[in-house]
Amino acid sequence: MLKQSDKIAIWMESSLDDDYGKMGISALRYLDNEILCVIDSVFAGKKISEVSIIKKDIPIVEDINKAKAMGANVLLLGVLTSGGIRPKSWNNVIKEALNQGMSIINGLHDQVYPDFSKYLTNKNQWIWDTRVPQFVPKIGSAQASNLSNIRILMIGTDMAVGKMTVGLELYSYLKEKKINTGFVATGQVGITVTGKGIPLDAYKLDHACGAVESAVIEQKDKDVVIVEGQGSILHPGSSATLPLMRGTCPTHMILCHIARNDSLRSLDNIKIPDLKKFIKLNEELASVIGTYPDTKVIGIALNTTLMTDEAAKEFIKKTEEETGLPVTDVVRYGGDKIFSQLI
């Protein structure tokens, strides 16, 4: 649906510098389309490079009118809410964009189509709700365990810790090495960036394993298949990890963790356990103690945002000593320390 010629404005009102802006930040990092501007009245007048670690001189403007005047024809809703529920305050933003002839990319569970289709003004406009399943899969049957390729699953200690980011960084790394690599997007951000995938948390639970399996088998000709992770087995609101493990039958995993957190972001009462023990739990859960193919966590990808360089490097060193695994922040320092093991 999204063409290479489409020019993007990313709506990130009041979330440019928080965790809810992950869809917009990821689009800024990885989307191939030209991004003309970011809409956020809080930082209007600045450039992205002035308010984030993304070193791009993309201007931040205050409203849709400015974005449209710059030539943007697609509005990407770059903010994700808890539970994927659309706040009522967004409705006027969507109406205004559609009335001005812009198309919409929406990553929330609450769909924009068909309710807002009456505001479309021309035949070239469209609405893309990326979190809508496109097929009904067969029940999972562990077919991926019969493949001879490498299958890498991102796992995490919490929601929104960087699993998609690490997966896409690994994908770019292996592609640069001329390795035949596939990427299975399992969430709205990865689907938007790559143009295809499965919105895992929008599938009925009985269909989730089969959806992952279908997407992995579809890329059976790849020497390496990277599967974007979702959620965490530690989080009481997440059921995504087990379908990902069963559908992927991973040969390798990478653990993603926010370095500064010792508990879940939104649930302070749930403490993050010892990482070495947590890794062992994930490995045994993935293989069910040898019933499925053995899998090993090959490294830990930390998110060291908001930490000084000195504190980040010290935390990396400490985590390596405690776990015996290679550790880095793949965005801040590059991923070679972990990724090179796969070559």
DRENDO-693700 format. One line per 2 residues: their letters; for each residue x, y, z of N, C-alpha, C. Coordinates in steps of 0.1 Angstrom, whole numbers. Last residue first. Layout:
a) X:Y:Z:X:Y:Z:X:Y:Z; ...
***
This chain:
il) 279:-156:118:285:-156:105:294:-169:104; 270:-152:143:261:-159:134:267:-161:120
qs) 287:-137:158:287:-151:161:278:-159:151; 282:-111:151:293:-118:144:293:-133:146
fi) 264:-101:169:259:-105:156:270:-113:149; 278:-92:192:268:-103:193:266:-109:179
kd) 296:-74:183:300:-83:193:291:-95:195; 282:-58:164:291:-68:160:295:-78:170
gg) 264:-37:168:260:-50:173:270:-61:170; 269:-4:182:270:-14:172:268:-28:177
yr) 265:14:203:279:9:201:280:-1:189; 238:22:202:249:31:207:263:27:203
vv) 224:0:192:222:13:186:234:22:190; 232:-21:208:235:-22:194:233:-9:187
dt) 250:-23:236:239:-16:231:241:-14:216; 261:-57:246:263:-43:241:250:-36:239
vp) 277:-87:255:267:-77:258:271:-63:252; 283:-122:256:286:-109:250:274:-99:252
lg) 281:-138:288:277:-137:274:281:-123:269; 283:-142:315:293:-149:306:289:-148:291
te) 269:-129:334:262:-139:325:271:-147:317; 286:-112:348:275:-119:355:269:-131:347
ee) 302:-100:329:308:-108:340:298:-117:346; 282:-86:314:291:-97:308:297:-106:318
tk) 274:-68:333:264:-78:328:272:-90:321; 297:-52:336:291:-59:347:282:-71:343
ki) 299:-41:310:310:-49:315:305:-58:327; 275:-26:309:278:-37:299:288:-46:305
fe) 279:-8:330:268:-17:331:270:-29:321; 301:6:319:303:-1:332:292:-11:333
ka) 289:18:297:300:8:295:302:0:307; 270:35:310:266:24:301:276:13:299
ae) 286:52:324:277:43:332:272:32:323; 299:65:303:307:58:313:298:48:320
dt) 278:77:289:286:67:283:294:59:293; 248:78:310:260:84:305:269:73:298
ml) 215:69:301:227:66:308:239:73:302; 195:73:283:194:81:295:206:78:304
tt) 197:39:270:192:53:269:191:60:282; 206:14:267:212:22:277:208:37:276
nl) 194:-17:263:190:-3:260:196:6:271; 214:-45:253:209:-35:263:204:-23:257
ai) 213:-77:244:213:-63:238:206:-54:248; 233:-104:249:223:-95:255:224:-81:249
gi) 235:-136:232:240:-123:236:229:-115:243; 225:-160:226:239:-158:222:244:-144:226
vk) 206:-185:240:208:-171:240:222:-168:237; 199:-214:222:208:-207:231:207:-192:229
td) 180:-244:218:183:-230:215:191:-224:226; 171:-276:205:178:-268:215:180:-254:210
py) 138:-283:192:152:-280:190:158:-272:201; 117:-298:218:119:-290:206:134:-288:204
tg) 125:-313:240:114:-318:231:115:-311:217; 144:-301:256:149:-310:246:138:-316:237
iv) 129:-286:274:139:-295:279:142:-306:269; 115:-269:257:108:-278:266:117:-290:269
sa) 128:-249:243:131:-263:239:122:-274:246; 117:-227:255:118:-228:241:119:-242:236
le) 122:-232:282:108:-230:278:108:-232:262; 150:-232:283:143:-244:286:128:-244:282
en) 155:-205:276:160:-216:268:153:-229:271; 141:-191:297:137:-189:283:142:-201:274
lk) 157:-200:319:142:-202:319:137:-201:304; 182:-189:313:180:-204:313:166:-207:313
if) 176:-162:315:180:-167:302:178:-182:302; 171:-160:342:160:-157:333:163:-163:319
kk) 196:-165:353:185:-175:355:173:-173:345; 209:-142:343:214:-156:340:203:-166:342
ld) 195:-121:355:194:-123:340:199:-137:336; 173:-123:382:187:-125:377:187:-129:363
pi) 142:-106:373:150:-116:380:165:-115:375; 126:-76:380:133:-84:369:143:-93:376
ki) 96:-75:399:110:-73:398:116:-82:387; 67:-60:402:73:-72:395:87:-69:392
nd) 60:-35:412:60:-47:421:65:-60:415; 59:-18:391:70:-17:400:71:-29:409
ls) 49:-18:361:45:-26:373:57:-27:382; 58:-5:340:45:-1:345:41:-8:357
rl) 84:-18:336:82:-3:335:69:2:342; 95:-41:361:87:-38:348:84:-23:348
sd) 127:-34:375:114:-39:376:107:-36:363; 151:-23:370:151:-35:378:137:-41:381
nr) 165:-4:344:153:-9:350:156:-22:358; 186:4:328:184:11:341:172:6:349
ai) 187:-13:306:197:-14:316:193:-7:329; 163:-32:292:166:-18:295:175:-18:307
hc) 170:-59:270:168:-55:284:171:-40:285; 168:-89:251:168:-75:251:164:-70:265
li) 186:-117:240:178:-111:251:180:-96:251; 183:-137:212:190:-126:218:181:-119:228
mh) 186:-171:202:178:-160:208:188:-149:212; 185:-198:178:193:-188:186:183:-178:191
tp) 167:-215:167:180:-221:170:189:-211:179; 132:-216:175:144:-209:172:157:-217:175
ct) 105:-222:165:114:-232:169:129:-227:167; 84:-204:158:98:-202:152:106:-214:154
gr) 62:-212:172:61:-210:157:74:-209:151; 71:-214:198:66:-226:192:66:-224:176
ml) 79:-187:203:89:-198:205:84:-210:197; 55:-173:198:67:-170:190:78:-181:191
pl) 38:-184:217:35:-186:203:48:-183:194; 53:-173:240:52:-188:238:48:-190:223
ta) 51:-145:239:64:-152:238:62:-166:234; 25:-133:242:31:-134:229:43:-143:228
ss) 10:-125:263:9:-139:259:16:-142:246; 12:-101:289:17:-106:276:15:-121:274
gp) 7:-92:314:-2:-88:304:2:-93:290; 27:-99:331:14:-106:333:4:-102:322
hl) 60:-106:319:49:-96:320:35:-103:321; 78:-126:314:78:-120:328:65:-111:330
is) 78:-132:288:72:-142:297:71:-136:311; 70:-103:268:79:-110:277:72:-120:285
gq) 65:-87:236:62:-90:250:73:-96:258; 80:-101:207:69:-93:213:68:-97:227
ge) 106:-100:181:100:-105:194:88:-96:198; 110:-110:148:108:-99:157:101:-104:170
vi) 133:-133:136:119:-131:140:118:-120:151; 152:-139:109:151:-131:121:137:-129:124
vv) 168:-165:93:155:-159:95:154:-152:109; 192:-174:70:190:-169:83:176:-162:83
dk) 189:-184:45:199:-190:53:197:-186:68; 156:-188:31:166:-179:37:176:-187:45
dk) 136:-205:24:147:-205:15:158:-196:20; 116:-201:42:124:-213:44:136:-213:35
qe) 96:-181:46:110:-177:43:120:-189:45; 73:-195:52:73:-187:40:87:-182:36
iv) 79:-203:78:80:-213:67:80:-206:53; 73:-179:91:87:-185:92:89:-195:80
as) 46:-176:87:55:-166:83:70:-171:82; 36:-200:99:34:-197:85:44:-187:80
ev) 44:-196:126:49:-207:118:48:-205:103; 28:-174:133:42:-173:133:49:-184:124
ag) 3:-186:129:6:-174:122:21:-172:121; 3:-207:148:2:-210:133:6:-198:125
ca) 3:-193:172:14:-202:168:15:-204:153; -23:-180:170:-10:-173:170:2:-181:166
hd) -47:-192:171:-41:-190:157:-27:-184:158; -55:-192:197:-54:-205:190:-47:-204:177
lk) -58:-164:201:-47:-171:207:-44:-185:201; -63:-144:172:-69:-152:183:-57:-161:188
ya) -41:-116:165:-46:-130:162:-53:-136:174; -29:-94:174:-43:-92:169:-49:-106:165
dl) -4:-98:181:-13:-96:192:-27:-94:187; 9:-100:155:7:-112:163:-4:-110:174
pi) 5:-92:125:3:-85:138:-1:-95:148; 31:-102:104:19:-107:111:17:-98:123
gk) 41:-88:72:43:-94:85:30:-98:91; 53:-59:53:46:-71:55:49:-77:68
gt) 68:-35:53:57:-37:43:49:-50:44; 88:-28:71:92:-38:60:80:-40:50
vt) 75:-8:86:89:-6:81:92:-15:69; 51:-19:93:51:-6:86:65:-5:79
ig) 59:-42:107:51:-44:95:52:-31:86; 73:-31:129:80:-39:119:73:-41:106
vq) 50:-20:141:61:-12:137:69:-19:126; 32:-40:147:28:-29:137:40:-21:133
gt) 49:-72:147:41:-61:153:39:-50:143; 64:-90:134:53:-96:142:45:-85:149
av) 83:-97:106:78:-87:114:65:-92:121; 110:-116:98:95:-118:101:91:-107:111
fg) 134:-114:73:129:-108:86:114:-110:87; 162:-133:60:148:-129:60:144:-123:73
tn) 192:-134:41:185:-132:54:171:-127:52; 220:-144:30:207:-145:25:198:-145:38
ik) 246:-120:34:240:-133:38:225:-133:35; 261:-97:29:257:-105:18:252:-119:22
ke) 265:-81:50:275:-92:49:272:-101:37; 243:-66:49:255:-59:45:266:-70:43
kl) 225:-84:60:224:-80:46:236:-74:41; 234:-84:87:236:-96:79:235:-93:64
ys) 227:-57:94:241:-62:96:243:-74:86; 200:-56:91:208:-47:83:223:-53:83
yl) 193:-75:110:189:-77:96:198:-69:87; 201:-63:134:207:-75:130:205:-78:115
el) 184:-41:133:198:-39:133:206:-51:128; 160:-55:136:162:-48:124:177:-44:122
gv) 163:-66:162:161:-74:151:164:-68:137; 166:-42:177:177:-52:177:175:-61:164
tm) 139:-32:173:151:-25:169:163:-34:168; 123:-52:185:122:-49:171:134:-42:165
kg) 133:-50:212:133:-63:204:133:-61:189; 132:-30:230:141:-29:218:142:-41:210
va) 113:-30:250:127:-29:254:137:-28:243; 85:-34:251:91:-21:245:105:-20:251
md) 80:-54:280:75:-48:267:84:-37:263; 109:-73:293:97:-64:294:92:-61:280
tg) 130:-88:287:126:-88:301:113:-80:303; 127:-106:255:129:-95:264:125:-97:278
im) 140:-120:224:131:-121:236:135:-109:245; 140:-127:190:143:-117:200:134:-119:212
li) 153:-156:174:141:-149:180:146:-139:190; 165:-169:144:168:-161:156:156:-153:161
ri) 174:-197:128:162:-189:131:165:-182:145; 192:-211:101:193:-204:114:181:-196:116
ns) 178:-240:84:184:-227:85:186:-222:99; 165:-264:81:180:-265:83:186:-251:85
ln) 133:-273:95:142:-265:86:156:-266:90; 118:-286:114:124:-294:103:133:-286:94
sa) 107:-267:130:118:-275:136:125:-284:125; 86:-256:116:99:-249:115:110:-257:121
qa) 64:-271:123:71:-274:110:85:-267:109; 48:-272:146:62:-272:147:70:-276:134
sg) 21:-266:141:25:-280:141:40:-282:142; -7:-244:146:7:-247:146:11:-261:148
ik) -35:-244:125:-30:-246:138:-15:-250:137; -33:-221:97:-36:-234:103:-30:-234:117
pv) -45:-186:98:-35:-197:97:-40:-210:101; -62:-163:80:-64:-172:91:-55:-184:89
fq) -48:-131:72:-52:-144:68:-55:-152:81; -43:-106:81:-46:-107:67:-50:-121:62
pv) -51:-87:110:-46:-99:104:-51:-100:90; -42:-54:116:-53:-62:112:-48:-75:105
rt) -25:-33:121:-27:-43:131:-39:-52:128; -24:-13:102:-14:-24:102:-16:-35:111
dw) -45:1:83:-45:-3:97:-36:-15:98; -43:26:61:-37:13:64:-37:10:79
iw) -63:42:38:-61:40:52:-55:26:54; -57:64:10:-60:51:16:-58:52:31
qn) -62:83:-21:-60:82:-6:-63:68:-1; -69:85:-47:-55:81:-44:-53:79:-29
kn) -94:95:-48:-93:81:-51:-79:76:-48; -101:119:-21:-98:115:-35:-94:100:-36
tl) -110:122:5:-114:132:-5:-110:129:-19; -124:106:33:-114:105:22:-119:115:11
yk) -143:105:52:-135:117:51:-125:117:40; -153:80:53:-162:90:47:-154:104:46
sf) -135:65:67:-134:65:52:-143:75:46; -137:62:94:-132:74:89:-131:75:74
dp) -146:35:97:-153:46:103:-149:60:97; -134:12:89:-140:20:79:-146:33:84
yv) -102:26:96:-111:21:86:-121:11:92; -89:27:120:-94:39:114:-104:36:103
qd) -92:5:149:-90:8:135:-96:21:130; -74:-1:177:-86:6:172:-84:10:158
hl) -48:-10:178:-58:-20:177:-71:-13:172; -26:12:158:-33:8:170:-43:-3:167
gn) -12:22:137:-7:10:143:-14:5:155; -19:36:105:-24:35:119:-19:21:125
ii) -15:59:81:-9:47:86:-12:46:101; -34:76:57:-32:74:71:-25:60:73
sm) -31:103:32:-34:89:36:-30:87:51; -45:136:27:-34:127:31:-40:113:34
gq) -64:155:21:-60:146:11:-49:137:14; -75:169:42:-65:176:34:-58:167:23
nl) -91:151:54:-97:162:47:-88:170:38; -72:135:66:-79:130:55:-86:141:47
ae) -63:153:86:-53:148:76:-61:143:64; -87:158:100:-80:169:94:-71:164:83
ki) -93:132:110:-102:139:101:-95:150:93; -70:128:127:-72:119:116:-82:126:106
vn) -75:149:146:-62:148:138:-64:140:126; -99:142:157:-98:154:149:-85:155:140
nw) -91:118:170:-101:118:160:-100:130:151; -75:120:192:-69:118:179:-78:119:168
sk) -91:123:215:-85:135:210:-78:133:196; -98:97:221:-108:105:214:-101:118:208
pr) -71:73:217:-78:84:224:-87:92:215; -73:40:208:-72:53:202:-79:64:211
ig) -54:14:223:-67:21:222:-65:35:217; -34:-4:228:-37:0:214:-50:7:212
gs) -25:-9:253:-37:-16:248:-41:-13:234; -12:23:254:-14:11:262:-27:4:257
tl) -4:35:221:-10:37:235:-11:23:241; 21:50:201:14:38:205:9:39:219
vg) 25:73:175:24:71:190:16:58:192; 25:80:149:38:74:154:37:72:169
ll) 8:77:121:5:79:136:16:72:144; 17:93:93:20:81:101:17:84:115
lv) 2:105:65:4:108:79:6:95:87; 13:114:33:9:103:42:12:108:56
na) 22:135:19:9:130:15:4:118:23; 39:166:23:36:153:29:22:148:24
gm) 46:192:16:44:182:5:42:168:10; 45:213:33:58:208:29:58:197:19
ak) 18:215:38:25:226:30:39:222:25; 15:194:55:9:193:42:15:203:32
ak) 28:204:78:33:191:71:27:190:57; 12:226:84:26:228:81:32:216:73
ni) -12:212:90:-12:223:79:3:225:75; -6:197:113:-8:191:100:-7:200:88
de) 19:215:133:5:209:130:5:203:116; 45:222:140:35:222:150:22:216:147
vi) 75:202:132:65:213:130:53:211:139; 108:196:130:96:193:138:87:205:136
pi) 129:184:102:123:194:110:111:189:118; 157:163:104:143:164:100:136:174:108
dk) 185:157:103:180:170:104:166:172:99; 195:130:123:189:134:111:183:148:113
ki) 204:111:144:212:122:138:207:125:124; 188:103:172:187:101:157:194:113:151
is) 185:109:198:198:103:194:199:101:179; 168:141:200:169:126:201:183:122:197
ve) 167:168:196:160:163:207:160:147:209; 182:174:174:184:183:186:177:177:198
si) 175:158:154:188:156:159:191:164:172; 150:169:146:151:157:153:164:154:160
kk) 149:205:153:152:193:144:153:181:152; 124:229:162:137:222:164:138:211:153
ga) 99:237:158:109:247:155:123:241:156; 82:219:184:82:226:171:92:237:170
fv) 80:204:206:94:207:201:94:214:188; 52:204:210:61:206:222:75:210:217
sd) 39:197:187:39:211:191:49:214:202; 49:177:163:49:177:177:50:192:182
iv) 55:159:135:45:169:141:45:167:156; 83:158:114:76:152:125:67:163:131
cl) 88:156:78:88:163:91:81:154:102; 94:139:56:96:154:55:96:161:68
ie) 110:111:48:102:117:59:105:132:59; 109:89:21:113:102:26:104:108:37
nd) 111:54:30:104:66:24:110:79:29; 122:35:46:129:39:34:123:52:28
ly) 125:34:81:116:35:70:124:41:58; 143:35:103:144:24:94:135:26:81
rl) 141:58:121:154:50:119:154:42:106; 116:67:118:126:77:116:140:69:114
as) 102:44:127:101:49:113:112:58:109; 110:45:154:115:33:145:113:37:130
ig) 97:68:162:111:67:163:117:56:154; 70:60:158:76:71:151:91:71:151
mk) 68:38:176:65:36:162:71:47:153; 75:49:201:84:39:195:81:37:180
gy) 64:67:219:67:72:205:75:62:197; 62:58:244:50:56:236:53:61:221
dd) 85:66:258:84:52:253:72:50:243; 93:100:247:89:89:257:87:76:250
dl) 97:122:231:108:118:240:103:108:250; 74:125:216:87:124:209:98:119:218
ss) 49:129:225:55:116:228:68:114:221; 35:152:217:38:150:232:44:137:235
em) 27:139:186:23:149:196:26:145:211; 36:128:163:41:123:176:38:133:187
wi) 32:119:130:25:126:141:30:120:154; 53:123:103:50:115:115:44:123:126
ai) 48:124:69:48:132:81:45:123:93; 63:112:39:57:110:52:59:121:61
kd) 55:105:5:63:114:14:56:115:28; 58:79:-18:50:86:-8:59:94:2
sq) 73:64:-35:72:78:-38:64:86:-28; 70:38:-27:83:45:-24:82:60:-27
kl) 38:34:-11:47:34:-23:60:41:-20; 19:13:8:28:24:9:38:23:-3
m) 8:-12:0:0:0:0:9:13:0
***
